[in-house]
Amino acid sequence: MSAPNGYGTSEAAAPEKKSWYNIKSKMSCRYLVATLAFLGFWNVYALRVNLSVAVVAMTTNYSVPIPGTNETVYTAKEWRTVFYIASAIYLFGAIFYGLFASGRVLKKIQHQRQDFDWDLPTRGLLLSSFFWGYIVTQIPGGWLAARLGGGARVYGIGIAATAFLTLLTPPIAYGSLTMLFILRIIEGIFEGVTYPAIHAVWSRWAPPLERSRLATIAFSGSYFGTVISLPLSSILANAFGWESIFYVFVVYEGPDLDPHISKQELEYIQQSLGPRSTSELHHPWGKFLTSLPVWAIIVAHFSENWGFYTLLTQLPTFMKDTLEFDLAKAGFLSALPYLAMSIILQLAGYLADYLRILSKDAEKGSLTAKLLSTTGVRKMFNCGAFISQTIFMLMAAHMPSAGGAVGCLTLAVGLGGFAWSGFSVNHLDIAPQHASVLMGLSNTIATLPGIISPSITGYIVQNKTAKEWRTVFYIASAIYLFGAIFYGLFASGELQPWAEVEDIPGERKDGERDKGKSVEEGFSYTNEALDERL
């Protein structure tokens, strides 16, 4: 298939371009998109986790004695700097995705005295308030991304707006707890569009047999953001600067709109994805809500997020109050599970796609072919991860030593990286053109743990005892196990009948599909048709 006019390689013009274009001409554009999405999610989670550590320092549970006196001061220096650091890092990703900004330096924050006398239930509500807004824009974000034909700009606007709001956090926290709640809700509203929007990007950029690795490269940015943000939330920084270029010159809504993509890559992406409907896209909501494969994704997404958000928002508190680590050490140790998840997520994405490719060499209808099919791989990775997480969460509940508890929690979170090569990519398998809306739907339900879990934990853990935390871990284990069973029974990796392309684009050139085959056969999302093409 010939590339559209004007879409060729950028090698001839490369010497006249700036360094960014030299980099771009030497790497696959779809992996460049994945890298930039990685940076965006890095910053998404850098914002999301900073309050988990900051709230420990903001309240009277964290105090610093003044040398030579009996007086105690509750420091604001550490937590206040946290928000400025996170804002700078967060805005860095936004620049790649939507806006231009010149370099700026954060001035050293002078020592402040402040006492936030918030009890544990209040802290739990504050940590969950972000998700009250986040849940509202999941489905609208997916719908908007699908309507705009790509989702990249929706993604960038969400990040940029949240970065601006983050800068307002310290002064608002000093002024009013109620206003801080409202600010966090508004931040959640803007950030809520990011996950659905990125699936709209992949519906146009990701070849079927590369969905796992491209999506997990992007999603792993979330956990690298957590790894960086948690330690930084305990360390003071004096300055941060950056410079970049407009987003519109970096990533395009679709590969056919990118003038710097090579002819070979454009042809590969377009042929592997097949046709897109030329009529107005309508989302079959009735089919969504009555489809067991869709509900399998929703249940799995909810289950993973329950354990993930429980630890994301509460782990620093558990480390300090129950395991009795100091705040700085708690920040570093809290990052370990997400470092493990970041590494495993990268490996899981490549392994999932590799196994799916191996299924082509297996005899059709054999056990090996079924196990390594898209459905088999999604179930294997997702259910295996959930069962492992159930076991390690239960072990953490009964570990007699602090080191053992940290190790078990690290594995419980880290092994979730395999699950993300299951449910999180599954929307693209079963309904590529509706993937952004389906991600919005599943993430709406999956955001409920972010609202419920911190509040429940705050009410359960009143005395900061190991017994109270054991109850928290029991709840997470039960939900993981339920998710494994439901997903194992009802998940699918095949295109659903209600998601088939009904309207074929205009006339194609000779050689664009195999002779003797219908367009539907030549350009289907199903694994069987893909086997014939690749």
Stockholm file with secondary structure:
# STOCKHOLM 1.0

chainA/1-534         MSAPNGYGTSEAAAPEKKSWYNIKSKMSCRYLVATLAFLGFWNVYALRVNLSVAVVAMTTNYSVPIPGTNETVYTAKEWRTVFYIASAIYLFGAIFYGLFASGRVLKKIQHQRQDFDWDLPTRGLLLSSFFWGYIVTQIPGGWLAARLGGGARVYGIGIAATAFLTLLTPPIAYGSLTMLFILRIIEGIFEGVTYPAIHAVWSRWAPPLERSRLATIAFSGSYFGTVISLPLSSILANAFGWESIFYVFVVYEGPDLDPHISKQELEYIQQSLGPRSTSELHHPWGKFLTSLPVWAIIVAHFSENWGFYTLLTQLPTFMKDTLEFDLAKAGFLSALPYLAMSIILQLAGYLADYLRILSKDAEKGSLTAKLLSTTGVRKMFNCGAFISQTIFMLMAAHMPSAGGAVGCLTLAVGLGGFAWSGFSVNHLDIAPQHASVLMGLSNTIATLPGIISPSITGYIVQNKTAKEWRTVFYIASAIYLFGAIFYGLFASGELQPWAEVEDIPGERKDGERDKGKSVEEGFSYTNEALDERL
#=GR chainA/1-534 SS CCCCTTCCCCTTTGGGSCHHHHHHHTSCHHHHHHHHHHHHHHHHHHHHHHHHHHHHHHBTTSCEECTTSSCEECBCHHHHHHHHHHHHHHHHHHHHHTCCCCCCCCCCCCCCBCCBCCCHHHHHHHHHHHHHHHTTTHHHHHHHHHHTTSCHHHHHHHHHHHHHHHHTHHHHHHHCHHHHHHHHHHHHHHHTTHHHHHHHHHHHHCCGGGHHHHHHHHHHHHHHHHHHHHHHTTSCCCCCCCCCCCGGGTCCSSGGGCTTSCHHHHHHHHHHHCCCCSSCCCCCHHHHHHCHHHHHHHHHHHHHHHHHHHHHHHHHHIIIIISCCCHHHHHHHHHHHHHHHHHHHHHHHHHHHHHHHHGGGSCTTSHHHHHTSHHHHHHHHHHHHHHHHHHHHHHHHHCSSHHHHHHHHHHHHHTHHHHTTTHHHHHHHHCGGGHHHHHHHHHHHHHHHHHHHHHHHHHHCSSCCHHHHHHHHHHHHHHHHHHHHHHHHHCCCSCCGGGSCCSCCSCCCTTSSCTTSCHHHHTCCSHHHHHHHC
#=GC SS_cons         CCCCTTCCCCTTTGGGSCHHHHHHHTSCHHHHHHHHHHHHHHHHHHHHHHHHHHHHHHBTTSCEECTTSSCEECBCHHHHHHHHHHHHHHHHHHHHHTCCCCCCCCCCCCCCBCCBCCCHHHHHHHHHHHHHHHTTTHHHHHHHHHHTTSCHHHHHHHHHHHHHHHHTHHHHHHHCHHHHHHHHHHHHHHHTTHHHHHHHHHHHHCCGGGHHHHHHHHHHHHHHHHHHHHHHTTSCCCCCCCCCCCGGGTCCSSGGGCTTSCHHHHHHHHHHHCCCCSSCCCCCHHHHHHCHHHHHHHHHHHHHHHHHHHHHHHHHHIIIIISCCCHHHHHHHHHHHHHHHHHHHHHHHHHHHHHHHHGGGSCTTSHHHHHTSHHHHHHHHHHHHHHHHHHHHHHHHHCSSHHHHHHHHHHHHHTHHHHTTTHHHHHHHHCGGGHHHHHHHHHHHHHHHHHHHHHHHHHHCSSCCHHHHHHHHHHHHHHHHHHHHHHHHHCCCSCCGGGSCCSCCSCCCTTSSCTTSCHHHHTCCSHHHHHHHC
//
